[in-house]
Amino acid sequence: MKKALSGNRGTLHGLAEILAQAPQVAAAFGKWPGFVLMLLTILTLFAVSLVTAIAVGRTVVDLFG
């Protein structure tokens, strides 16, 4: 499984590990604040990647694909 996620897909593996820790984050910050923090982090990363893609003139498919 790790070989399938190596190379360019390594960031997806890291994201999966972060998302797997969501229950611990929610427990640490309380149920709703932890969920909001996790969701805000994911949306922020997506927004930054989208702005980066626009800035360098690539499409989102080129950035993630």
Residue pairs with C-beta under 8 A, 6 or more apart in sequence:
2 13
5 12
5 13
19 38
22 34
22 35
22 38
25 34
25 37
25 38
26 34
26 35
26 38
27 34
28 34
29 37
49 60
49 63
49 64
50 60
52 63
53 59
53 60
53 62
53 63
